[in-house]
Amino acid sequence: MTYPFDRIVLLHASLSVLCRRWAWGMVGCFFLCSAGYGQDAEQVQGLKLPSLLGPSAGLGRSELRQRWEGHRRQEILQQFEQHVYGKAPHQGFEVTVLNTDWQWVGPYAAKRKTIQAHLAGPMGSLEFKVTLWLPEKSLGPCPVFLGMHLFDSGSLQPVLGQPWKGSSSKGPELASQNPSWLWQQLFVRGFGAATVDADEMDPDQHDGFKNGVHGLFHDANRQTHGDRDWGTLAAWAWGLSRALDVLARDQEVDGERVMVVGHSRMGKAALWAGATDERFAMVFSNNSGCGGAALSRRRHGETVAHINRVFPHWFCSQFHAYGDAEDEIPVDQHQLIALMAPRPVYVASALEDDWADPKGEFLSAYRASEVYSLYDKAGCPGPAQPELNQSVGEGVGYHLRSGRHDLTTFDWMCFLDFAEAQAHRSKRK
């Protein structure tokens, strides 16, 4: 995710502008409060969002659930493929584990595994690496958090949230505090963590979709990338599924409890991976913003026009048609989050990360909860955004923390608490 204004420029904003914003903010608060707590916040703001379930007059919960599972979920998924992320090919491929190296790492009382895998497609092959950290002592196969650039895969003392620094990396976009303590919390609770380098799957550059996994499937005689063909975000999501293929073969990993997690652009990829691959047990999105958890129709912070201009390769080409016409997109991001149902999903925002539109992220989580209710799962309470630094929700979790665009210890502790709570609920059932 990018920021169009330097923080220093913001600090030097004119007093008159600040005063006008404050005044309009007070007016907005007045109207929101006078509208009543029970009214949907997005309706107060004039938003008309695409329906999750379609016409529901006279239908009971069991009938709506049958509709969701029978065809509605698939309809929404296909619309996201055709208009936002692009459709990944279903041509044959094969993932082979070449070798696994491991070693004990004393400072963390953990085992570090490096799994080298080979991916073959119709037009070629490539190799990628999955770096896996597991607690030294475990009573059985571990649930694992999987994400791209989740930590530095080459370090023996990595920081959760400190990405791999490759040749095309622009430097770390995030960093967690108290790294050693955070890893210990992860291991004490019985979780592992795994990461994949996004550049090994698909370079984050507008290269005409010739490199990475795109090159494994495009016909040599094909001259153009179709308007509805998969973009880089979809390639990363597809790569996360291939990493899951690898982890599921490891006897020390609980393949049915692999949770996909991501921050910023990787948060967008994590959400799409969770939507397209129902094997992921849980999905965690942190500050994912436009094209992630935030509602496109709000046009707040980063917009569809801006993200397509700066990152033209992230989405399918069809998505570019909605740059100044968000209301014409057949879907919006609350529907993306609903595609995870009934699996648990967690959306995290940051107060100072206005570019990612925290309010829009919350409204997506809140509206997606409608589908979770069909499964007797409590979603994200609302429509009022929860208090700062408070984690809420069950089937759909959410928090708004203080601070900026980052992945912090607070975020991780909320993720761990949410994952543990889901495990306890499963045991009770």
N, C-alpha and C positions, 0 to 999 in steps of 0.2 A: 504494500500500500504506500502511496506517495502523499506528500504534503505540499500544497501549492504555495504556502506562505511560510517564511522563516519565523521562528518564534520571536526573534528580536523585532521583526516588523510588527508583530502583533502587540508587543509591549509598547510600541510607539504609536499605537492607534490613537486617533484624535479623541479628545474628551467628548466632543459633540457626538461622535459615532457611538461611543460607549453609553452615553446618556440616552440616545435614541433607542439603542438595543434594550437598555434597562426598562425604559418606558413601555416599549412594545411587549417586553417580557411580562411586565405587571399586568398589562391589558390582557395578554394571553392567559395568564394565571387566573384572572378574574372570570373570563368566559369559561375556562375549563371547570373551575369550581362551581360556577353558576349552572353549568350544564348537568351536574349531578354525577356522583361516583359510579352509578350503575350504567351510564351510557358509554358505549365504546369510544375510546379516545380517538381512534382514527376517523370515526364518523364526525366527531366534533371538529376535526381538522379538515373535513371535506374530502376524505379519501374514500374511494369506492374500490374495494379489493375484489379480485376474482374469487368465486365461491370455492370452498373446499369440497363440499359434498354434493353440490347441485341442488335443484329444487327439493325441498324436504317436507313440504306441507303434507300432513297426514301420515308421515312415515315414522315408525318407531326406531329406537336405537338399534335393535337387531337388524332391521331392514336397511338402515343406513350403513351399518357395518358390512352387510353383504354387498351393498352397492360399492363401498370403498374397496373391498377386497376383490370383488368380481371384475370391476372395470375402471372405476374412477381413479384409483391410484395409478394404474397403468396409463390412463389418459394424460394425467398431469405429468408423469415421468416423461412421456413421449413429447409433450409440449416443451419441457425444459430441454430435451435433446434437440428439438427442431429450431428453437428460438433463442436459447441462451448458451448452453455449453457445447452443443454438437454431439453427434452420436458416435460412440466408439465402435469400431468394426467388430464383428463377431466371427471373423475368419480364424482359422485354426492357429494355435500357438502352443508352445510347450515351455514350461519352466523346469529347469533341472538344477538341483543343488550340486555344485562342483566340489566344494570343500567347506569345512568348518574349523576354524581355529578358536581356541578359548584359553583364558588364563584367569587366575585369581587376582583380584585387585584389592590389596590390603586396606587402603584408606576408606574404602566403602564397604568392606566385607561382602564383596560381590563377585560374580562371575561375568566376564566380558566375552561375548562370542562374536566373531566376524564370519558371516555366512556369505559365501560367494555363489551367485546364481547365474544361470545362463538362460536367456529368453530368446526363443526362435520364432520368427514369423514368416509369412509367405515370401517376403522380399529380402530377408536377411536376419541377422541376429545381433544381440548385444549382451554384455554382462553388467550386472549390477550387484551392489553389496547391501546387505542388511546387517546393521550393528545392533546387537542385543545385549542388554544388561539385565541380570537376574540376581535375586538375593542369594547369598551364600548358603543359607539354610532355608529349605522350603519343604512343606509337608506333601507337596504334590505339584502337578503342572501349574504354572503361574498364569494368572491373567496379565495381559500386557497392554500398555499404551503404545500405539504405533503412530508415528507422524513423520512428515518430511522436514528435514532440517530441525529436528527436535533437540538435538545436541550435537556437539562436535564429535563426529564418529572417529576421528583420529587421535583423540585425547584419552589418556588414562585417568584423568580427573576432569571429566567434562562438566559443563554447566547446563542444567535443564533449561532449554530456551536459548542457548548459545549455539547458533547454527554453524554448520561446516563452512569454512572459508575457502572456497574454491577459486579458480582463476577468474570466473565471471561474477564472483560475489562482490557486492558493494559494501561488505563489512557487516557486522552484526546488527540486526534490527531490534533485537530483544535480548534480555539477560535477566535471570532470576537471582534474587538475593540469597545469601546463606546456602550456597550450592551443596556443600557436604551434608548439612543438616537436612536439606530437602530430599536428597537421594536416600538418606537413612530413613526418613519418613516413608518414602516409597517402598523400601525394602521391608521395613518393620511391618507394614500393613500387607505384605505378601504380593506386591505388584512388581512387574518388570517393565522395562521401557525399550523400545526399538526405534531406529531411525533409518531413513533412506535418503540419499542425496538426490534432490529433484533433477539436477543437471544430468545425472546418469540416465534418467528416464526421458527427459525432454528439456533441452536448454531453455532458460528463460529469456529468449530473444526472438525477435521477429525475423526468422530465417526462412520463411516461405514453407514451413512445415516439412522440411526436408531431412532434418536431423532427429535423433532420438527415436522414440517408439513410432512416431509418425512414418518414418522412413521404412519401417518393417512391414507396412501394410499398403502403402500407396503403389499402385501399378506403375511400372517404369514408363509406360506409354501415356500416362495421365499427366496433363500439362498444368492443370489448375487444382486448387483446393476448393472443394465445393462449399457453398454457402452454409450448409448444414453439417459439414464435417466437423469432427472434434477439434477443439482448440487445445491450448497448453494446459489449462486447468483440468480439462477432461482427461488429458494424457497423464497428468500427475495423479488424479483420482484412480485411473486405471492402473498406474504403477503401484499405488497403495494396495490395490487388490492383489497384484502379483506378489507384493511383499507378504501379504496375508497367506498366499499360497505357500510361501517359503516357511513362515512361522508355524503354520498348521502341521508341518511335517516334523517339527522339533518336539521330542517327547517331553521336554521340560516346559513347554508352553501349552496352556489350555487354549486350543484352537477355537473353542466356542466362546471364549471370553477375551477376544482381542478387541480393543477399543481404539477408534481412530480419533486423533486429536490434531489440531493445527491452529496456528496464529497468523493473522493477517491474510496474505494470499494463500498460505497453506491452510488457513481456516476455511477459506472458500473451497479448496480442493478436498478437505476432510468432509465437509457437508455433502459435496457431490459424490464422494466415495461412499459415504453412508447411505445415500439415497439409491445409488445404483447397485450396491453390493450389500444385501441383507445379512450376510455372514458377520458383519461388524456388530458386536454386541451393544456398543454404545458409541455415541458421537459427541465430540467436544469441539466447540467453535469459540475462538478467542479473538475479539476485535476484527471480525472478518469483513464487516462493512458491505459496500456495494458489490453485488454479485455473490455475496455470502449470506449473512443473516439479515441485513438491513433491507427494509422495504424499498424497492426501486421507485415506487410511485410517490414517495415523500420528497424526492429530489433534494435531499438535505445532505450536506457534506459532499463526498465524492458522488458524482452523478454517472449515469450510463454513458453520456456523451464524453465525459472526461476520461473515464477508465478505458473506453475503447480507443480514444485518441492516444493516450499514453502507453497503453498495453494492447495493441491491436491484435495480438496473437493469443490472448488469454481465452477468449470466447469464440463461438462460431461466428462466421461473417454475418449471418442473419441478425445477430444481436446488434450490429452496428446500425441497423435501420431504425432502432428505437432511441437514438441518441437524444432527441428532443421530443419524444413521443412515448414516454413511459407508460401512459395509460393504454397504449395499443398493444403492449406485451400481453400475450394471452395468460401469463402466469405472473405471480409475484412470490417473494421469498418466504412468506408464511406457509405457502404450499410446499416449498422445498423442505422446510423443517418438518412438516406433517408427514412427508414421505418416510421418515424414520419410524413412525408408529408401527407397532407398539413398543419398539425398542427405545430405551431412554436416550434423551438428547439434552445437551447443556449448552447454553449460549451465554458468553461472558462479554461485558462491555466495560469501558473505562470512561470516567467522567470528563476528562480533558481530551478524549479522542473524538472530537466533534466531527472530524472527517469521516469516521466510520459510522456516524449517526447512531449513538447509543439508544435513543428513543425508538428509532426504526428497528433496531435489533430486538428490543424488548417487545414491541408490538407484534413482530413476527412470531416470537416465542409464545406470546399470549394467544394470538389467533390460532396458531397450530394446535393449541390444547384442545380445540373442538374435536379433533379426530381422536385424540387420546382418551377423551371421555367415552368414546364408543367401546373402549376396552376396559372400562372401570378404572382408569388410571388418572389420578389427579395431575393436571397440567401445571402451567405457570399462572399463578393468581394475578388478577388485574381487574380493571384496565389501568389502574394507577401504577406507575413505575415504583418498584420497591425502594426502601431507604438505602442510602449509600452503605456499601460494604456489608450487605446482608444477602445471603444466599437463600433463594426461595424455590419452591416447586418440587415436584416428585418425578412424574414421567417426563416432564419438560422442566429443566432447571434453568435458573438465571441469576446473575448478580451484576450489579453496577458498582465497581470499586473506584476509589479515588486514584488519581494518577493519570498517566498518559498511555499512548499506544505501546504496549509492552506485554510481556508474559511474566508475571511476578510469582513470588512465593504464595501470596494470597490466592491467586488464581489456581495454582496447583493444589493448595490445601482444600479449596472448594471442590475441585475435580475429584480428589481422593475421597472426601467425605461423601460426595454424591455417588461415586462408584461403590463405596462400602455399603451405603444405605440401600442401593439397588440389590446388592448381593444378599443382604439380610432379608429384604422383601421376598426375594426368590426362594430363600430357604423356608420362610414361613408358609409359602404356597406349596 
